[in-house]
Amino acid sequence: IVAHSPDFIEKRLPFGTQISLSYNEADNFKPAGQRYDIFDHPLSAETGHTQEYGVMLNTFHGKLVLRFGHYKTTSGLSSSLVSGLATPKGQLLTMLRGVRAENLEGTNNNNPAGIAAFNQWWEGPTGTQIRQTLRFTERTSINPTTGETVATLTTDSRNSEVFETADVVSTGEEFEVVLNPTRSWRIAFNANHAEAVRSRVALNLRRVFEELRTVTQGPAGTLRVNDANAVTFADNWRTNYNQLLPYLATENAPADELREWRWNAITNYTFSNEGRLKGFSIGGGVRWQAQLVYGFPIVNDPTFGIVPDIKNPYYGPSQSSYDAWVGYRRKFEKFSWSVQLNVRNLGVGDELIPVSAQPDGTPNSWRIREAQTWSLRNSFTF
């Protein structure tokens, strides 16, 4: 929706000023195969919802244009943001399968209270649903040689179907100034401020682990997970939960590789009636980007344990880039011809930009910065 100032208002504004207001709201989704959460409930497609509004001021009879815009975008049910959670989900599956097998084989018979506590959860609403989602089957048999009970459990992690999700909320402001000092000279400046944070990270998997925390704090915590070693249910839960913690700690954290501020400025001059330079144009631009977050230090949080410190991220360097171009345009009897030589990222050679960090802040992966490039463009208009 765009609303322009009516004539009776514009007549009272100086310098031929015009005012416009805008509002936009949009929804979208990402088509994909059917997904399910860990409780086997169907997940709808990843969605996006955007609201934006703005105001534009055109004054000095078109020589100066000012624009401001604000937007908020919510991306919901994204599984790509937390794709690494397939690991703790798989470890959860292995842990439950191990405890159940050792209970059936009699390894934990010396802890009947622990078995009863585990079975109460296993046969309760959450345990029952997990068994259904991950396709648990079990059978027991007797080893004819030793006479021992042997438990065989099969499961299916369904990594291509069962996902955890997270939401991202992005907000920002856009500023733009366009100045036309003369008919031949144009100057433009724009700036963008953006913030993006994650929310609702792995709500379902978090719920399962929190329920099991309570179970392991009782007699079930000392149940054996594997008869080959002394690892207990509580030990195994703690190890697996630590794999989940880095994702939980990203709740309300800034998105990696997002630069909070960016601005661009360009200018272009066209020689219209200047003798030998008639038809030529020349211009240049500068693009600046603020520091980017590329990692977090590791701290011992009293609530989450060993997790990233999202309040004190590691920042990469800010970045400035320069562009330039020269062009020529000429009209012929039946067509117009224009040619422009462009150079982008003046002076940039082999440069690397950090994208992730070791716990001490040392970069452990980089991406290649776009190097200086030349391009020549020809066009014909009939």
HELIX and SHEET records of a PDB file:
HELIX    1   1 ASP A    7  GLU A   10  1                                   4    
HELIX    2   2 PRO A   14  GLY A   16  5                                   3    
HELIX    3   3 SER A   80  LEU A   85  5                                   6    
HELIX    4   4 ALA A   86  GLU A  105  1                                  20    
HELIX    5   5 PRO A  112  TRP A  122  1                                  11    
HELIX    6   6 PRO A  125  THR A  133  1                                   9    
HELIX    7   7 LEU A  203  THR A  216  1                                  14    
HELIX    8   8 PRO A  219  THR A  222  5                                   4    
HELIX    9   9 PHE A  233  LEU A  248  1                                  16    
HELIX   10  10 GLY A  275  LEU A  277  5                                   3    
SHEET    1   A11 VAL A   2  HIS A   4  0                                        
SHEET    2   A11 GLN A  18  LYS A  30 -1                                        
SHEET    3   A11 GLU A  46  THR A  59 -1                                        
SHEET    4   A11 LEU A  64  SER A  78 -1                                        
SHEET    5   A11 ALA A 166  LEU A 179 -1                                        
SHEET    6   A11 TRP A 185  SER A 199 -1                                        
SHEET    7   A11 TRP A 261  THR A 270 -1                                        
SHEET    8   A11 PHE A 280  GLN A 289 -1                                        
SHEET    9   A11 GLN A 319  LYS A 331 -1                                        
SHEET   10   A11 SER A 336  ARG A 344 -1                                        
SHEET   11   A11 THR A 373  THR A 381 -1                                        
SHEET    1   B 2 ARG A  35  TYR A  36  0                                        
SHEET    2   B 2 PRO A  42  LEU A  43 -1                                        
SHEET    1   C 2 THR A 137  ILE A 142  0                                        
SHEET    2   C 2 THR A 149  THR A 154 -1                                        
SHEET    1   D 2 VAL A 293  GLY A 295  0                                        
SHEET    2   D 2 TYR A 314  TYR A 315 -1                                        
SHEET    1   E 2 ILE A 298  ASP A 301  0                                        
SHEET    2   E 2 GLY A 305  PRO A 308 -1                                        
SHEET    1   F 2 LEU A 352  ALA A 357  0                                        
SHEET    2   F 2 PRO A 363  ILE A 368 -1                                        
END                                                                             
